[in-house]
Amino acid sequence: MKTLALDTATAAASVAVVEDGKMLGVMTLNLKKPHSQKIMVAAQKLLEQLELKVSDIDLFAAAHGPGSFTGLRVGIAAVKGFADSLNKPAIGVSTLEAMAYPYLMYKDLVCPLIDARRDQAYYAVYKKGTQTEEIFKADCQNIKNIICQLAVLNKKVIFTGDCVYTHKDYIVSQLGENAVFADELYCVNSAVAVGYIAEKRYLYKKESGISPDYVLKAYTGND
């Protein structure tokens, strides 16, 4: 099964093609331009490099939030357009779960943070069990409130996400050695994880369908 996945939830957009749990190719863009101007071009270029046509894709997936309202609409609309035109399935994946996915091999908790402005962040907390388990469900809160909740757990937490290093000093001041940070280079969302998760859910849980999960509006103004 070949899956084309998009992640346009944050400033860094990415498109990936995965097949049976293996990455065939990925393209990540952080050009500070609207995703609507680049993501479709990136998807087409990636397919061309892989010598694939869009009709070769069996499943389409997108990060469905939380994240930028505008970005999410762009990615979801693109995926629905592909899927509907070809009568193929489409599936949405949590942006936060996809960001946590590469770190769920470890025994520690994982907390992805997505910048929601005004010292707020979209977040969730995951751990690896027989399947991925949400300790805290997706929400949007002030950074201090998030870290206070984690301090009570008194467990090591791996942090990843686009605003982790902005708040690193505060996190360390509250959690000390229990705070572990993903390399800054990898604190961006990736369509590869979206594709992996979507493929598993479609094949093993027979899930399909996609709609945005904004969680809540964290600020007033343009996003």
C-alpha positions as CSV (number, residue, x, y, z in Angstrom):
1,M,0.0,0.0,0.0
2,K,1.3,3.4,-1.0
3,T,0.3,6.4,1.2
4,L,0.7,10.1,0.3
5,A,0.8,12.1,3.5
6,L,0.7,15.9,4.0
7,D,1.5,17.9,7.2
8,T,0.7,21.6,6.9
9,A,-0.2,22.2,10.6
10,T,2.7,24.5,11.4
11,A,5.2,26.8,9.6
12,A,7.1,23.8,8.3
13,A,5.1,21.9,5.7
14,S,6.0,18.4,4.5
15,V,4.8,15.8,2.1
16,A,5.8,12.1,2.1
17,V,5.1,8.8,0.4
18,V,5.3,5.7,2.5
19,E,4.7,2.1,1.5
20,D,4.1,-0.8,3.9
21,G,5.8,0.9,6.8
22,K,8.8,2.2,4.7
23,M,9.5,5.7,3.6
24,L,9.9,6.1,-0.1
25,G,10.5,9.8,-0.1
26,V,9.9,13.1,1.8
27,M,10.1,16.8,1.1
28,T,10.1,19.4,3.9
29,L,9.6,23.1,3.2
30,N,10.0,26.0,5.6
31,L,9.9,29.0,3.2
32,K,7.7,31.4,5.2
33,K,5.2,31.4,2.4
34,P,1.5,30.3,2.6
35,H,1.2,26.5,2.3
36,S,-1.3,26.9,-0.5
37,Q,1.4,28.3,-2.7
38,K,3.8,25.3,-2.3
39,I,2.4,22.1,-0.9
40,M,0.7,20.9,-4.1
41,V,3.8,21.7,-6.2
42,A,5.9,19.8,-3.6
43,A,3.6,16.8,-3.7
44,Q,3.8,16.7,-7.5
45,K,7.6,17.1,-7.5
46,L,8.0,14.3,-5.0
47,L,5.8,11.9,-7.0
48,E,7.7,12.7,-10.1
49,Q,11.0,12.0,-8.4
50,L,9.6,8.6,-7.2
51,E,8.3,8.0,-10.8
52,L,4.8,7.7,-9.5
53,K,1.5,9.1,-10.6
54,V,-1.1,10.3,-8.1
55,S,-3.3,7.4,-9.3
56,D,-0.7,5.0,-7.9
57,I,-1.5,6.1,-4.4
58,D,-3.8,3.9,-2.4
59,L,-4.4,6.0,0.7
60,F,-4.2,9.8,1.3
61,A,-3.5,11.2,4.8
62,A,-3.1,14.6,6.4
63,A,-2.3,16.0,9.8
64,H,-5.7,17.2,11.0
65,G,-4.6,19.3,13.9
66,P,-4.2,21.0,16.2
67,G,-2.2,23.7,14.5
68,S,-2.6,26.7,12.2
69,F,-6.2,27.1,11.1
70,T,-5.2,28.1,7.6
71,G,-2.5,25.5,7.3
72,L,-4.8,22.7,8.4
73,R,-7.5,23.7,5.9
74,V,-4.9,23.7,3.1
75,G,-3.6,20.2,3.8
76,I,-7.0,18.6,4.5
77,A,-8.6,20.2,1.3
78,A,-5.7,18.9,-0.8
79,V,-6.0,15.4,0.6
80,K,-9.8,15.3,0.2
81,G,-9.4,16.6,-3.4
82,F,-7.0,13.8,-4.3
83,A,-9.1,11.1,-2.6
84,D,-12.4,12.2,-3.9
85,S,-11.2,12.6,-7.5
86,L,-9.8,9.0,-7.4
87,N,-12.4,7.4,-5.2
88,K,-9.6,6.5,-2.7
89,P,-9.7,6.6,1.1
90,A,-8.5,9.5,3.2
91,I,-7.6,9.6,6.9
92,G,-6.7,12.3,9.4
93,V,-3.9,12.0,12.0
94,S,-3.3,14.1,15.1
95,T,-0.4,16.5,14.5
96,L,0.7,16.0,18.1
97,E,0.7,12.2,17.9
98,A,2.7,12.3,14.7
99,M,5.3,14.6,16.4
100,A,5.5,12.2,19.3
101,Y,5.7,9.0,17.1
102,P,9.5,8.9,16.6
103,Y,10.1,8.9,20.3
104,L,7.6,6.3,21.4
105,M,10.2,3.6,21.3
106,Y,11.5,4.9,24.6
107,K,10.1,4.2,28.0
108,D,9.8,7.9,28.9
109,L,6.7,10.1,28.4
110,V,6.6,12.2,25.2
111,C,5.2,15.8,25.2
112,P,5.0,17.6,21.8
113,L,4.4,21.3,22.0
114,I,3.1,23.4,19.1
115,D,3.3,27.2,19.4
116,A,-0.1,28.7,20.0
117,R,1.3,32.2,20.7
118,R,1.0,34.3,23.8
119,D,3.0,31.8,25.8
120,Q,0.4,29.1,25.1
121,A,0.9,25.8,23.3
122,Y,-1.1,22.9,21.9
123,Y,0.1,19.8,23.6
124,A,-0.6,16.2,24.6
125,V,1.4,13.6,26.6
126,Y,1.9,10.1,25.3
127,K,3.5,6.9,26.4
128,K,4.3,3.6,24.7
129,G,2.3,0.6,25.8
130,T,0.7,-2.2,23.8
131,Q,-0.4,0.7,21.7
132,T,0.1,4.5,22.0
133,E,-1.6,5.8,25.1
134,E,-2.6,9.4,25.7
135,I,-1.8,10.4,29.3
136,F,-3.1,14.0,28.7
137,K,-5.4,14.5,25.7
138,A,-4.8,17.3,23.2
139,D,-5.4,20.7,24.7
140,C,-4.2,24.3,24.6
141,Q,-2.9,25.9,27.8
142,N,-0.3,28.3,29.1
143,I,3.2,26.8,29.1
144,K,3.4,27.2,32.9
145,N,0.2,25.2,33.4
146,I,1.5,22.5,31.1
147,I,4.8,22.1,32.9
148,C,3.1,22.2,36.3
149,Q,1.0,19.2,35.4
150,L,4.1,17.3,34.2
151,A,6.0,18.2,37.4
152,V,3.4,16.4,39.4
153,L,4.0,13.2,37.5
154,N,7.7,13.2,38.5
155,K,8.7,11.2,35.5
156,K,11.1,11.8,32.6
157,V,9.5,13.6,29.7
158,I,10.9,13.9,26.2
159,F,9.9,17.3,24.7
160,T,9.6,18.0,21.0
161,G,7.9,20.6,18.9
162,D,8.3,24.1,17.4
163,C,8.3,26.0,20.6
164,V,10.3,23.7,22.9
165,Y,13.6,25.6,22.7
166,T,11.8,28.9,23.3
167,H,10.7,27.7,26.7
168,K,13.6,25.3,27.4
169,D,15.1,27.3,30.3
170,Y,11.8,27.5,32.1
171,I,11.1,23.8,31.5
172,V,14.5,22.8,33.0
173,S,14.0,25.2,35.9
174,Q,10.8,23.3,36.8
175,L,11.6,19.7,35.8
176,G,15.3,19.5,36.2
177,E,16.8,16.2,35.0
178,N,13.3,14.9,34.2
179,A,13.3,17.1,31.1
180,V,14.8,15.6,28.0
181,F,14.9,17.5,24.7
182,A,14.7,16.2,21.2
183,D,17.5,17.7,19.0
184,E,16.3,21.1,17.7
185,L,16.9,20.0,14.2
186,Y,14.1,17.4,14.6
187,C,11.6,19.4,16.5
188,V,9.5,19.9,13.4
189,N,6.4,18.1,12.2
190,S,6.9,15.5,9.5
191,A,4.5,13.9,7.0
192,V,6.4,10.7,7.3
193,A,5.0,9.9,10.7
194,V,1.5,11.0,9.5
195,G,1.8,8.4,6.7
196,Y,3.0,5.6,9.0
197,I,0.2,6.2,11.5
198,A,-2.5,6.5,8.8
199,E,-1.4,3.3,7.1
200,K,-1.5,1.3,10.3
201,R,-5.0,2.7,11.3
202,Y,-6.4,2.0,7.9
203,L,-5.0,-1.5,7.6
204,Y,-5.5,-2.7,11.1
205,K,-8.3,-0.6,12.5
206,K,-10.2,0.0,9.3
207,E,-10.3,3.7,10.1
208,S,-10.9,6.4,7.5
209,G,-12.3,9.9,7.2
210,I,-10.8,13.3,7.9
211,S,-12.0,16.5,9.5
212,P,-10.0,19.3,11.3
213,D,-9.4,19.1,15.0
214,Y,-8.6,22.7,16.0
215,V,-8.8,22.0,19.7
216,L,-9.5,25.6,20.4
217,K,-8.6,29.1,19.2
218,A,-5.6,30.0,21.4
219,Y,-5.4,33.7,20.3
220,T,-7.3,36.4,18.5
221,G,-6.0,37.5,15.1
222,N,-4.6,36.0,12.0
223,D,-2.7,32.7,12.0
